[in-house]
Amino acid sequence: MMMQTLQVALGDRTYPIYIGSGLLSQADLILPHLKRKQVAIVTNTTVAPLYLEKLAQPLRDAGVGVIEIVLPDGEAHKNSQTLNLIYDALLKNRCERTTTLIALGGGVIGDLTGYAAATYLRGVPFIQIPTTLLAQVDSSVGGKTGINHPLGKNMIGAFYQPKVVLADIDTLQTLPKRELSAGVAEVIKYGLIRDADFFAWLESNISKLMVLDEAVITYAIYRSCQNKAAVVAADEHEAGERALLNLGHTFGHAIENAMGYGVWLHGEAVAAGTMLAADLSQRMGWLKADEVRRIHALLAASGLPLKAPNLGVEKYLDLMAMDKKVAAGKIRLVLQQTIGKAVITSEYDADKLKQTLEAIA
C-alpha cells in the first residue's frame, strides 16, 4: 500500500505524520527535519534488538552521527530517574541544541524523549517513531510529553511538538496481543468522542483489525490520527476541546496509580474507565442502554478488560482528584451524550458517580 500522509496544522510548527509499511529504514523521511547530521535515538531494551539497527544504519549510511540510548522497558520506568539517564547520555556526548532526539518505541519512550527534548538546553528538536498501536494513534501525535509522579500519572511534563511522526505498521507485527488490544482502546475512543461513522466502521471491521489486516490497520491509524490532528490544531494546550481525548482517562489513571504503574496497561485502564464513563452517562440519562451495549461489545471484541478493579469509592475519588482536569477543586469528567459526541463537564450528579463506583463491587 502507498504511504499515507497527514499534517498537524500548527502554523510555522506544522508537521507531517507518515503512515505505512517499511518506513523505519527510509532515512529520506527523516533527513529534511534534521538541523545537523547528529541524532540521539532513545529506545528501550525490548525495542532495541528488533528495530534500532533498522533505523540507525540507514541514517549512518547517509552520514548522520548516531548516539544510541537504551532505557529499561515499562511504565514503571516513566520517572525522573529514567529521564536523567537520557540527560546523562546527552551531556556525556556533548550534544548541542542542533542534535535531534528520536523516540523509537511506545508511549513511555515517546513521552520521556519528548520531555527530555523540551528541557535539555531549554529545547532541542525531536522526532517520534512510535512502535506500538497506542503510540501510533495517540501519544506520538500532539506534543504531550512528560513523566509520572508517585502521586499521579503524567503530572510533570510539557507541550512540545515533534518535527515529524513516522508510523511504520510493520512494527505492529512484533507487538504482543495484549499491547495491540491496549492500542485499540484509543482507536475506539475517537469514534466515541467525535466520529460515529468511524465507530460503526470499527464494529464492522474489528476482527480484521485484530489480525492486523494491512488495509484495515492502516485506515484505522489514519482515521485516528486525522481525528487527533484536528483536535490538536484547534486546541493545542488543552484549554477546551482537546480534553475530550481523555475519555475514560480520569478513571483509568486512578486504576493505573492504585494498581501500580505497568500492572494494568494504559489502554486496558482506559477501556475499563470508558465503561465507567458509559455507565455514568447512562445514569445521567444521556446514553441509551443499546449504546452502552454497543460500546461493551466493541471493547470486548478487542480483548480488553471491561470491569474496573474495586478500589472502593473513596479511593477512586481521592485518586481522581489528582487528575489534571480538576478545576476549582471539582473533578471534571468526559462523558458521553451519544456515540460520536462527548462533553467534558463538572455538572454531573455526584451521587450518580458514587453509584457507578459502587456498582463495580
Contacts in CASP RR format, 6 or more apart in sequence:
PFRMAT RR
TARGET T0000
AUTHOR 0000-0000-0000
METHOD contacts of the structure
MODEL  1
MMMQTLQVALGDRTYPIYIGSGLLSQADLILPHLKRKQVAIVTNTTVAPL
YLEKLAQPLRDAGVGVIEIVLPDGEAHKNSQTLNLIYDALLKNRCERTTT
LIALGGGVIGDLTGYAAATYLRGVPFIQIPTTLLAQVDSSVGGKTGINHP
LGKNMIGAFYQPKVVLADIDTLQTLPKRELSAGVAEVIKYGLIRDADFFA
WLESNISKLMVLDEAVITYAIYRSCQNKAAVVAADEHEAGERALLNLGHT
FGHAIENAMGYGVWLHGEAVAAGTMLAADLSQRMGWLKADEVRRIHALLA
ASGLPLKAPNLGVEKYLDLMAMDKKVAAGKIRLVLQQTIGKAVITSEYDA
DKLKQTLEAIA
1 20 0 8 1.000
1 21 0 8 1.000
1 214 0 8 1.000
1 215 0 8 1.000
1 218 0 8 1.000
3 18 0 8 1.000
3 19 0 8 1.000
3 20 0 8 1.000
3 23 0 8 1.000
4 18 0 8 1.000
4 19 0 8 1.000
4 20 0 8 1.000
4 218 0 8 1.000
4 222 0 8 1.000
5 16 0 8 1.000
5 17 0 8 1.000
5 18 0 8 1.000
5 19 0 8 1.000
6 16 0 8 1.000
6 17 0 8 1.000
6 19 0 8 1.000
6 222 0 8 1.000
6 225 0 8 1.000
6 226 0 8 1.000
6 229 0 8 1.000
7 14 0 8 1.000
7 15 0 8 1.000
7 16 0 8 1.000
7 17 0 8 1.000
7 229 0 8 1.000
8 14 0 8 1.000
8 15 0 8 1.000
8 16 0 8 1.000
8 17 0 8 1.000
8 141 0 8 1.000
8 142 0 8 1.000
8 161 0 8 1.000
8 165 0 8 1.000
8 229 0 8 1.000
8 232 0 8 1.000
8 233 0 8 1.000
9 229 0 8 1.000
9 233 0 8 1.000
10 161 0 8 1.000
10 232 0 8 1.000
10 233 0 8 1.000
10 236 0 8 1.000
13 161 0 8 1.000
15 161 0 8 1.000
15 162 0 8 1.000
15 163 0 8 1.000
15 164 0 8 1.000
15 165 0 8 1.000
16 164 0 8 1.000
16 165 0 8 1.000
17 141 0 8 1.000
17 164 0 8 1.000
17 165 0 8 1.000
17 167 0 8 1.000
17 225 0 8 1.000
17 229 0 8 1.000
18 29 0 8 1.000
18 164 0 8 1.000
18 165 0 8 1.000
18 166 0 8 1.000
18 167 0 8 1.000
19 136 0 8 1.000
19 167 0 8 1.000
19 169 0 8 1.000
19 218 0 8 1.000
19 221 0 8 1.000
19 222 0 8 1.000
19 225 0 8 1.000
20 167 0 8 1.000
20 168 0 8 1.000
20 169 0 8 1.000
20 218 0 8 1.000
21 168 0 8 1.000
21 169 0 8 1.000
21 170 0 8 1.000
21 214 0 8 1.000
22 168 0 8 1.000
22 170 0 8 1.000
23 29 0 8 1.000
23 166 0 8 1.000
23 167 0 8 1.000
23 168 0 8 1.000
23 170 0 8 1.000
24 51 0 8 1.000
24 54 0 8 1.000
24 55 0 8 1.000
24 129 0 8 1.000
24 166 0 8 1.000
24 168 0 8 1.000
24 170 0 8 1.000
24 171 0 8 1.000
25 54 0 8 1.000
25 55 0 8 1.000
25 57 0 8 1.000
25 58 0 8 1.000
26 58 0 8 1.000
27 58 0 8 1.000
27 59 0 8 1.000
27 61 0 8 1.000
27 62 0 8 1.000
27 64 0 8 1.000
29 164 0 8 1.000
29 166 0 8 1.000
30 39 0 8 1.000
30 59 0 8 1.000
30 102 0 8 1.000
30 127 0 8 1.000
30 164 0 8 1.000
30 166 0 8 1.000
31 62 0 8 1.000
31 64 0 8 1.000
33 100 0 8 1.000
33 125 0 8 1.000
33 127 0 8 1.000
33 163 0 8 1.000
33 164 0 8 1.000
34 64 0 8 1.000
34 100 0 8 1.000
34 125 0 8 1.000
35 97 0 8 1.000
35 98 0 8 1.000
35 100 0 8 1.000
35 125 0 8 1.000
36 96 0 8 1.000
36 98 0 8 1.000
36 99 0 8 1.000
37 62 0 8 1.000
37 63 0 8 1.000
37 64 0 8 1.000
37 65 0 8 1.000
38 64 0 8 1.000
38 65 0 8 1.000
38 66 0 8 1.000
38 67 0 8 1.000
38 95 0 8 1.000
38 96 0 8 1.000
38 98 0 8 1.000
38 99 0 8 1.000
38 100 0 8 1.000
39 59 0 8 1.000
39 64 0 8 1.000
39 65 0 8 1.000
39 66 0 8 1.000
39 67 0 8 1.000
39 99 0 8 1.000
39 100 0 8 1.000
39 101 0 8 1.000
39 102 0 8 1.000
39 127 0 8 1.000
40 66 0 8 1.000
40 67 0 8 1.000
40 68 0 8 1.000
40 69 0 8 1.000
40 89 0 8 1.000
40 90 0 8 1.000
40 93 0 8 1.000
40 95 0 8 1.000
40 99 0 8 1.000
40 100 0 8 1.000
40 101 0 8 1.000
40 102 0 8 1.000
41 52 0 8 1.000
41 55 0 8 1.000
41 56 0 8 1.000
41 66 0 8 1.000
41 67 0 8 1.000
41 68 0 8 1.000
41 69 0 8 1.000
41 102 0 8 1.000
41 104 0 8 1.000
42 69 0 8 1.000
42 71 0 8 1.000
42 86 0 8 1.000
42 101 0 8 1.000
42 102 0 8 1.000
42 103 0 8 1.000
42 104 0 8 1.000
42 109 0 8 1.000
42 110 0 8 1.000
42 112 0 8 1.000
42 113 0 8 1.000
42 116 0 8 1.000
43 51 0 8 1.000
43 52 0 8 1.000
43 68 0 8 1.000
43 69 0 8 1.000
43 70 0 8 1.000
43 71 0 8 1.000
43 103 0 8 1.000
43 104 0 8 1.000
43 105 0 8 1.000
43 109 0 8 1.000
44 70 0 8 1.000
44 71 0 8 1.000
44 72 0 8 1.000
44 73 0 8 1.000
44 74 0 8 1.000
44 105 0 8 1.000
44 108 0 8 1.000
44 109 0 8 1.000
45 70 0 8 1.000
45 71 0 8 1.000
45 72 0 8 1.000
45 73 0 8 1.000
46 73 0 8 1.000
47 73 0 8 1.000
47 104 0 8 1.000
47 105 0 8 1.000
47 106 0 8 1.000
47 109 0 8 1.000
47 131 0 8 1.000
48 68 0 8 1.000
48 70 0 8 1.000
50 131 0 8 1.000
50 171 0 8 1.000
50 174 0 8 1.000
51 104 0 8 1.000
51 131 0 8 1.000
51 171 0 8 1.000
52 68 0 8 1.000
52 70 0 8 1.000
52 104 0 8 1.000
55 102 0 8 1.000
55 104 0 8 1.000
55 129 0 8 1.000
56 66 0 8 1.000
56 68 0 8 1.000
59 65 0 8 1.000
59 66 0 8 1.000
60 66 0 8 1.000
67 89 0 8 1.000
67 90 0 8 1.000
67 93 0 8 1.000
67 95 0 8 1.000
67 99 0 8 1.000
69 85 0 8 1.000
69 86 0 8 1.000
69 89 0 8 1.000
71 77 0 8 1.000
71 82 0 8 1.000
71 85 0 8 1.000
71 86 0 8 1.000
71 109 0 8 1.000
71 112 0 8 1.000
72 82 0 8 1.000
73 108 0 8 1.000
74 108 0 8 1.000
74 262 0 8 1.000
75 108 0 8 1.000
75 148 0 8 1.000
75 256 0 8 1.000
75 261 0 8 1.000
75 262 0 8 1.000
75 265 0 8 1.000
75 266 0 8 1.000
76 260 0 8 1.000
76 261 0 8 1.000
76 262 0 8 1.000
77 108 0 8 1.000
78 108 0 8 1.000
78 111 0 8 1.000
78 112 0 8 1.000
78 146 0 8 1.000
78 147 0 8 1.000
78 148 0 8 1.000
78 261 0 8 1.000
79 147 0 8 1.000
79 148 0 8 1.000
79 149 0 8 1.000
80 147 0 8 1.000
80 156 0 8 1.000
82 112 0 8 1.000
82 147 0 8 1.000
83 112 0 8 1.000
83 115 0 8 1.000
83 116 0 8 1.000
83 147 0 8 1.000
86 101 0 8 1.000
86 112 0 8 1.000
86 113 0 8 1.000
86 116 0 8 1.000
86 120 0 8 1.000
87 116 0 8 1.000
87 120 0 8 1.000
90 99 0 8 1.000
90 101 0 8 1.000
90 116 0 8 1.000
90 120 0 8 1.000
95 120 0 8 1.000
95 124 0 8 1.000
96 121 0 8 1.000
96 124 0 8 1.000
97 121 0 8 1.000
97 123 0 8 1.000
97 124 0 8 1.000
98 124 0 8 1.000
98 125 0 8 1.000
99 124 0 8 1.000
99 125 0 8 1.000
100 124 0 8 1.000
100 125 0 8 1.000
100 126 0 8 1.000
100 127 0 8 1.000
100 163 0 8 1.000
101 113 0 8 1.000
101 114 0 8 1.000
101 116 0 8 1.000
101 117 0 8 1.000
101 120 0 8 1.000
101 124 0 8 1.000
101 125 0 8 1.000
101 126 0 8 1.000
101 127 0 8 1.000
102 113 0 8 1.000
102 126 0 8 1.000
102 127 0 8 1.000
102 129 0 8 1.000
103 109 0 8 1.000
103 110 0 8 1.000
103 112 0 8 1.000
103 113 0 8 1.000
103 114 0 8 1.000
103 126 0 8 1.000
103 127 0 8 1.000
103 128 0 8 1.000
103 129 0 8 1.000
103 130 0 8 1.000
103 140 0 8 1.000
103 162 0 8 1.000
104 129 0 8 1.000
104 131 0 8 1.000
105 129 0 8 1.000
105 130 0 8 1.000
105 131 0 8 1.000
105 132 0 8 1.000
105 135 0 8 1.000
106 130 0 8 1.000
106 131 0 8 1.000
106 132 0 8 1.000
106 134 0 8 1.000
106 135 0 8 1.000
106 139 0 8 1.000
106 140 0 8 1.000
107 130 0 8 1.000
107 132 0 8 1.000
107 134 0 8 1.000
107 135 0 8 1.000
107 139 0 8 1.000
107 140 0 8 1.000
107 266 0 8 1.000
110 128 0 8 1.000
110 130 0 8 1.000
110 135 0 8 1.000
110 139 0 8 1.000
110 140 0 8 1.000
110 145 0 8 1.000
111 139 0 8 1.000
111 144 0 8 1.000
111 145 0 8 1.000
111 146 0 8 1.000
111 147 0 8 1.000
111 154 0 8 1.000
112 145 0 8 1.000
112 146 0 8 1.000
112 147 0 8 1.000
113 126 0 8 1.000
113 145 0 8 1.000
114 126 0 8 1.000
114 143 0 8 1.000
114 145 0 8 1.000
114 146 0 8 1.000
114 160 0 8 1.000
114 162 0 8 1.000
115 145 0 8 1.000
115 146 0 8 1.000
115 147 0 8 1.000
115 156 0 8 1.000
115 157 0 8 1.000
115 158 0 8 1.000
115 160 0 8 1.000
117 123 0 8 1.000
117 124 0 8 1.000
117 125 0 8 1.000
117 126 0 8 1.000
117 145 0 8 1.000
117 160 0 8 1.000
118 145 0 8 1.000
118 157 0 8 1.000
118 158 0 8 1.000
118 160 0 8 1.000
119 158 0 8 1.000
123 160 0 8 1.000
125 163 0 8 1.000
126 160 0 8 1.000
126 162 0 8 1.000
126 163 0 8 1.000
127 162 0 8 1.000
127 163 0 8 1.000
127 164 0 8 1.000
127 165 0 8 1.000
127 166 0 8 1.000
128 135 0 8 1.000
128 140 0 8 1.000
128 141 0 8 1.000
128 162 0 8 1.000
128 164 0 8 1.000
128 165 0 8 1.000
128 166 0 8 1.000
129 165 0 8 1.000
129 166 0 8 1.000
129 168 0 8 1.000
130 136 0 8 1.000
130 139 0 8 1.000
130 140 0 8 1.000
130 165 0 8 1.000
130 166 0 8 1.000
130 167 0 8 1.000
130 171 0 8 1.000
131 168 0 8 1.000
131 171 0 8 1.000
131 172 0 8 1.000
131 175 0 8 1.000
132 171 0 8 1.000
132 172 0 8 1.000
132 175 0 8 1.000
132 179 0 8 1.000
132 182 0 8 1.000
132 183 0 8 1.000
133 172 0 8 1.000
133 175 0 8 1.000
133 179 0 8 1.000
133 180 0 8 1.000
133 182 0 8 1.000
133 183 0 8 1.000
133 184 0 8 1.000
133 186 0 8 1.000
133 187 0 8 1.000
133 217 0 8 1.000
133 221 0 8 1.000
134 179 0 8 1.000
134 182 0 8 1.000
134 183 0 8 1.000
134 185 0 8 1.000
134 186 0 8 1.000
134 266 0 8 1.000
134 267 0 8 1.000
136 167 0 8 1.000
136 169 0 8 1.000
136 172 0 8 1.000
136 221 0 8 1.000
136 225 0 8 1.000
137 183 0 8 1.000
137 186 0 8 1.000
137 187 0 8 1.000
137 190 0 8 1.000
137 220 0 8 1.000
137 221 0 8 1.000
137 224 0 8 1.000
137 225 0 8 1.000
137 228 0 8 1.000
138 183 0 8 1.000
138 186 0 8 1.000
138 189 0 8 1.000
138 224 0 8 1.000
138 228 0 8 1.000
138 245 0 8 1.000
140 162 0 8 1.000
140 165 0 8 1.000
140 167 0 8 1.000
141 165 0 8 1.000
141 225 0 8 1.000
141 228 0 8 1.000
141 229 0 8 1.000
141 232 0 8 1.000
142 159 0 8 1.000
142 161 0 8 1.000
142 228 0 8 1.000
142 229 0 8 1.000
142 232 0 8 1.000
142 236 0 8 1.000
143 159 0 8 1.000
143 160 0 8 1.000
143 161 0 8 1.000
143 162 0 8 1.000
143 232 0 8 1.000
144 154 0 8 1.000
144 157 0 8 1.000
144 159 0 8 1.000
145 157 0 8 1.000
145 158 0 8 1.000
145 159 0 8 1.000
145 160 0 8 1.000
146 154 0 8 1.000
146 156 0 8 1.000
146 157 0 8 1.000
146 158 0 8 1.000
147 154 0 8 1.000
147 156 0 8 1.000
147 157 0 8 1.000
148 154 0 8 1.000
148 155 0 8 1.000
148 156 0 8 1.000
148 261 0 8 1.000
149 155 0 8 1.000
149 156 0 8 1.000
151 257 0 8 1.000
151 322 0 8 1.000
152 253 0 8 1.000
152 257 0 8 1.000
152 319 0 8 1.000
152 322 0 8 1.000
153 253 0 8 1.000
153 256 0 8 1.000
153 257 0 8 1.000
153 261 0 8 1.000
154 253 0 8 1.000
154 324 0 8 1.000
155 322 0 8 1.000
155 324 0 8 1.000
159 236 0 8 1.000
159 237 0 8 1.000
165 225 0 8 1.000
167 221 0 8 1.000
167 225 0 8 1.000
169 212 0 8 1.000
169 214 0 8 1.000
169 217 0 8 1.000
169 218 0 8 1.000
169 221 0 8 1.000
172 180 0 8 1.000
172 212 0 8 1.000
172 217 0 8 1.000
173 212 0 8 1.000
178 265 0 8 1.000
178 268 0 8 1.000
179 265 0 8 1.000
180 210 0 8 1.000
180 212 0 8 1.000
181 210 0 8 1.000
181 267 0 8 1.000
181 268 0 8 1.000
181 302 0 8 1.000
181 303 0 8 1.000
181 304 0 8 1.000
182 265 0 8 1.000
182 266 0 8 1.000
182 267 0 8 1.000
182 268 0 8 1.000
182 271 0 8 1.000
182 304 0 8 1.000
183 267 0 8 1.000
184 206 0 8 1.000
184 209 0 8 1.000
184 210 0 8 1.000
184 302 0 8 1.000
184 303 0 8 1.000
184 304 0 8 1.000
185 267 0 8 1.000
185 268 0 8 1.000
185 270 0 8 1.000
185 271 0 8 1.000
185 274 0 8 1.000
185 299 0 8 1.000
185 302 0 8 1.000
185 304 0 8 1.000
186 224 0 8 1.000
186 267 0 8 1.000
186 270 0 8 1.000
187 202 0 8 1.000
187 209 0 8 1.000
187 220 0 8 1.000
187 221 0 8 1.000
187 224 0 8 1.000
188 199 0 8 1.000
188 202 0 8 1.000
188 271 0 8 1.000
188 274 0 8 1.000
188 295 0 8 1.000
188 298 0 8 1.000
188 299 0 8 1.000
188 302 0 8 1.000
189 245 0 8 1.000
189 247 0 8 1.000
189 248 0 8 1.000
189 270 0 8 1.000
189 274 0 8 1.000
190 198 0 8 1.000
190 223 0 8 1.000
190 224 0 8 1.000
190 227 0 8 1.000
190 228 0 8 1.000
191 198 0 8 1.000
191 199 0 8 1.000
191 202 0 8 1.000
191 227 0 8 1.000
191 339 0 8 1.000
191 340 0 8 1.000
192 199 0 8 1.000
192 247 0 8 1.000
192 274 0 8 1.000
192 295 0 8 1.000
192 336 0 8 1.000
192 339 0 8 1.000
192 340 0 8 1.000
192 342 0 8 1.000
193 244 0 8 1.000
193 245 0 8 1.000
193 247 0 8 1.000
193 334 0 8 1.000
193 340 0 8 1.000
193 341 0 8 1.000
193 342 0 8 1.000
194 227 0 8 1.000
194 231 0 8 1.000
194 244 0 8 1.000
194 340 0 8 1.000
194 341 0 8 1.000
194 342 0 8 1.000
195 223 0 8 1.000
195 227 0 8 1.000
195 340 0 8 1.000
196 338 0 8 1.000
196 339 0 8 1.000
196 340 0 8 1.000
196 341 0 8 1.000
198 223 0 8 1.000
198 227 0 8 1.000
199 294 0 8 1.000
199 298 0 8 1.000
199 339 0 8 1.000
199 340 0 8 1.000
201 223 0 8 1.000
202 209 0 8 1.000
202 220 0 8 1.000
202 298 0 8 1.000
203 294 0 8 1.000
203 297 0 8 1.000
203 298 0 8 1.000
205 213 0 8 1.000
205 216 0 8 1.000
205 220 0 8 1.000
206 298 0 8 1.000
206 301 0 8 1.000
206 302 0 8 1.000
207 301 0 8 1.000
208 216 0 8 1.000
209 216 0 8 1.000
209 217 0 8 1.000
209 220 0 8 1.000
210 301 0 8 1.000
210 302 0 8 1.000
210 303 0 8 1.000
228 245 0 8 1.000
231 241 0 8 1.000
231 242 0 8 1.000
231 244 0 8 1.000
231 245 0 8 1.000
232 242 0 8 1.000
234 241 0 8 1.000
234 242 0 8 1.000
235 241 0 8 1.000
235 242 0 8 1.000
236 242 0 8 1.000
240 344 0 8 1.000
243 325 0 8 1.000
243 332 0 8 1.000
243 334 0 8 1.000
243 344 0 8 1.000
244 334 0 8 1.000
244 342 0 8 1.000
244 343 0 8 1.000
244 344 0 8 1.000
246 325 0 8 1.000
246 334 0 8 1.000
246 344 0 8 1.000
247 270 0 8 1.000
247 274 0 8 1.000
247 277 0 8 1.000
247 334 0 8 1.000
247 336 0 8 1.000
247 342 0 8 1.000
248 270 0 8 1.000
248 273 0 8 1.000
248 274 0 8 1.000
248 276 0 8 1.000
248 277 0 8 1.000
248 334 0 8 1.000
249 270 0 8 1.000
249 273 0 8 1.000
249 323 0 8 1.000
249 334 0 8 1.000
250 320 0 8 1.000
250 323 0 8 1.000
250 325 0 8 1.000
250 331 0 8 1.000
250 332 0 8 1.000
250 333 0 8 1.000
250 334 0 8 1.000
251 269 0 8 1.000
251 272 0 8 1.000
251 273 0 8 1.000
251 276 0 8 1.000
251 277 0 8 1.000
251 308 0 8 1.000
251 316 0 8 1.000
251 320 0 8 1.000
252 264 0 8 1.000
252 269 0 8 1.000
252 270 0 8 1.000
252 272 0 8 1.000
252 273 0 8 1.000
252 308 0 8 1.000
253 269 0 8 1.000
253 319 0 8 1.000
253 320 0 8 1.000
253 322 0 8 1.000
253 323 0 8 1.000
254 311 0 8 1.000
254 315 0 8 1.000
254 316 0 8 1.000
254 319 0 8 1.000
254 320 0 8 1.000
254 323 0 8 1.000
255 264 0 8 1.000
255 269 0 8 1.000
255 272 0 8 1.000
255 273 0 8 1.000
255 308 0 8 1.000
255 309 0 8 1.000
255 311 0 8 1.000
256 262 0 8 1.000
256 263 0 8 1.000
256 264 0 8 1.000
256 266 0 8 1.000
256 269 0 8 1.000
257 319 0 8 1.000
257 322 0 8 1.000
258 309 0 8 1.000
258 311 0 8 1.000
258 315 0 8 1.000
258 319 0 8 1.000
259 269 0 8 1.000
259 309 0 8 1.000
264 272 0 8 1.000
264 305 0 8 1.000
264 309 0 8 1.000
267 304 0 8 1.000
268 304 0 8 1.000
268 305 0 8 1.000
271 299 0 8 1.000
271 302 0 8 1.000
271 304 0 8 1.000
271 305 0 8 1.000
271 306 0 8 1.000
272 304 0 8 1.000
272 305 0 8 1.000
272 306 0 8 1.000
272 307 0 8 1.000
272 308 0 8 1.000
272 309 0 8 1.000
273 308 0 8 1.000
274 295 0 8 1.000
274 299 0 8 1.000
275 295 0 8 1.000
275 296 0 8 1.000
275 299 0 8 1.000
275 306 0 8 1.000
275 307 0 8 1.000
275 308 0 8 1.000
276 308 0 8 1.000
276 356 0 8 1.000
276 357 0 8 1.000
276 360 0 8 1.000
277 333 0 8 1.000
277 334 0 8 1.000
277 335 0 8 1.000
277 336 0 8 1.000
278 287 0 8 1.000
278 291 0 8 1.000
278 292 0 8 1.000
278 295 0 8 1.000
278 296 0 8 1.000
278 336 0 8 1.000
279 292 0 8 1.000
279 356 0 8 1.000
279 359 0 8 1.000
280 333 0 8 1.000
280 335 0 8 1.000
280 348 0 8 1.000
280 352 0 8 1.000
280 353 0 8 1.000
280 356 0 8 1.000
281 287 0 8 1.000
281 292 0 8 1.000
281 335 0 8 1.000
281 336 0 8 1.000
281 337 0 8 1.000
282 288 0 8 1.000
282 289 0 8 1.000
282 291 0 8 1.000
282 292 0 8 1.000
283 349 0 8 1.000
283 352 0 8 1.000
283 355 0 8 1.000
283 356 0 8 1.000
284 335 0 8 1.000
284 348 0 8 1.000
284 349 0 8 1.000
284 352 0 8 1.000
286 335 0 8 1.000
286 336 0 8 1.000
286 337 0 8 1.000
286 338 0 8 1.000
287 336 0 8 1.000
287 337 0 8 1.000
287 338 0 8 1.000
287 339 0 8 1.000
288 338 0 8 1.000
291 336 0 8 1.000
291 338 0 8 1.000
291 339 0 8 1.000
294 339 0 8 1.000
295 339 0 8 1.000
296 306 0 8 1.000
299 306 0 8 1.000
300 306 0 8 1.000
307 360 0 8 1.000
308 360 0 8 1.000
309 360 0 8 1.000
310 360 0 8 1.000
310 361 0 8 1.000
311 319 0 8 1.000
311 360 0 8 1.000
312 357 0 8 1.000
312 360 0 8 1.000
312 361 0 8 1.000
313 354 0 8 1.000
313 357 0 8 1.000
313 358 0 8 1.000
316 357 0 8 1.000
317 331 0 8 1.000
317 357 0 8 1.000
320 331 0 8 1.000
321 329 0 8 1.000
321 331 0 8 1.000
323 331 0 8 1.000
323 332 0 8 1.000
325 331 0 8 1.000
325 332 0 8 1.000
325 333 0 8 1.000
325 344 0 8 1.000
326 332 0 8 1.000
327 346 0 8 1.000
330 346 0 8 1.000
331 346 0 8 1.000
332 344 0 8 1.000
332 345 0 8 1.000
332 346 0 8 1.000
333 344 0 8 1.000
333 345 0 8 1.000
333 346 0 8 1.000
333 348 0 8 1.000
333 353 0 8 1.000
334 342 0 8 1.000
334 343 0 8 1.000
334 344 0 8 1.000
335 342 0 8 1.000
335 343 0 8 1.000
335 344 0 8 1.000
335 345 0 8 1.000
335 348 0 8 1.000
336 342 0 8 1.000
337 343 0 8 1.000
END
